[in-house]
Amino acid sequence: MRTRTVLEIAVVWVLIAAFLVGYLGTASMHAPATSATTPTLAGSPTHYGHTMIGVGSGPLSTSADVALSCPLTVGSNCLGSYNWDGYVVYNTSYTVTHVIGSWIVPTIVGATSTTCPDAQRTWDSNAVWVGIDGAFTPTVEQTGTSSDCFYGEPSYYAWYEFYPSGSVVSSNAVYPGDHITAWVTYEGLNETGVPTFKTVLEDTTQGWTFVSPVTPVPDAALASAEWIDESPYYDGFLGLTHVQPVDFFGASATIGGVTKSLGDWGKFNIYWIVSVDYNFPYDETIFFVKAEPLALASNGAGFKVDWVSSGP
């Protein structure tokens, strides 16, 4: 077997180096323009509903001077929240065991691949999620995605949370326009009689799945199903990131052992939640709205949420 000369070996290494440079250069050209960025502060936002305010079915004043009205026919089911907007199914006679919904990760309006249109470089967040509990009870079992302007930098990420425990952020990359399907499932009582839950979030665009461990949640009531767009809480309510309209679809829940689309649960069990600026109202008839959940789709399985203002 012939021994290679020093010159031949050198030529081989030059060719290998040239191949690697070309390959890596091509790979970088085809890499996504924006990588996933997640908040780097200690901890992450929490996604818990706060006291609901009855707003009735009449027109609401907004900081953008846009007249909004609750689309429901039962005025007592039209509620305002300091950080939630969307729809809730609630009936104390039945238990919620499964909630599912899909959405497209909303794009931050005016953002580039590296910067947000935020001259003050604050932290705004827009979290889209499905969950069980929280509307009228002290726990929430939930999973979703967030579109944040994090001190001038766009940030898209996935998470789950079993409130009052903190949220857990996924290391998987999330991009605006990704197709998401998420569900929360009651897994039964553990050996000490505490309700347990599991969350699953699938990014079918990127091809990954983010699954929580089966987790006990003391005091979980299995009382409500939610499809929510939110400005979360982190040492105060964060501003609501200005994003393109949020589009929920494929929304359904299993309640009392029966599975139905969101809109099929009956007018007395469906609640409309509109997000209002917590600095207002000045009185009980004026509310300043951050986002507006529109009427349910004709098939009852979806709805859109329009951004109105960032709020406080």
C-alpha positions, 0 to 999 in steps of 0.5 A: 500500500503506497504511502501518501506524500506530505504534499498530497496530504496537504492538498487533501486538507485544503480541499476539505477546508474549502468544502467546509467553508462553502457548505457552512456559507450556504447553510448560513444563507438558508438559515431563518432570518430571525432566531427565537429569543426568549426573555432573559430576566429571572423567571417569566411572565405569569398568565393568570386571570384577574377580577372580572368586571361586568361590562354589559352588551352595550357599546364600550368606549376605547382609547382609540375612539372605536365603539365596541360591543359584546356580540353575546345576547346574554349581557351578564356574560359580557365581562372585562378583564385587566389582561385577558380577552377571548372566550370562556365556557363555564358551567358549575354543573360540569367538569372540564377535562379537555380543551383544544385550539389552534392559531397562527403565531401572530406577527408583531406589527412594524417589527423587523427581524431584529428590532421592534417599533418600540422607541422606549425599549420596554417589554410588551407581551402578547400571549395566545393560549388555551387552558382550563380554569382561571376565569373564576377559580384560583388556578390555571392549567394552560399552554401557548405562544407569546409574541413579545417586544422584549426591550426593543427585540422581537421575541417569539416563544412557547410555554406552559404554566400550571398557575400558581407555579411559574411558566416553563418556556420551551427551547424550541424555535417559534416564528411568526406565521407558525401553525400551532395546535395546543391542548390541555387534558385532565389526567385524573387524581394522583395517589394523594387525591390531587387533580393532575394535568398535561399540556401539549403544544404542536408547531406543525410548521417547524415539526416539533411538539412541546409536552409538559410532565403530568403535573398535580395542581392542588385546588384545580376546579376543572370549572372552565375552558378558555381560548385567550389572548393576553397581556401577561403579568410580570411585576405589573401588567405588561403592555399588549404587543401590537400584533396582527389579528389573532385567529383561533380555530378548531376550538372545542372542549370536553365538558361533562364527558361530552365534546363540542365546539366552543360555540355549541355550548349554549348562550348561557355557558359562553362568556365574552372577555374583553381586555381593559386598561387597568388604569380605567374606568373612571366610572362604571360606564367607560372602559378603555379597551386593549383588544377586542374579541370578535363574534364567533365564526359561523361554525362556532369553532373559532374567532379573531381578536383585534388589537386596539391599544397597548394599555398601561 
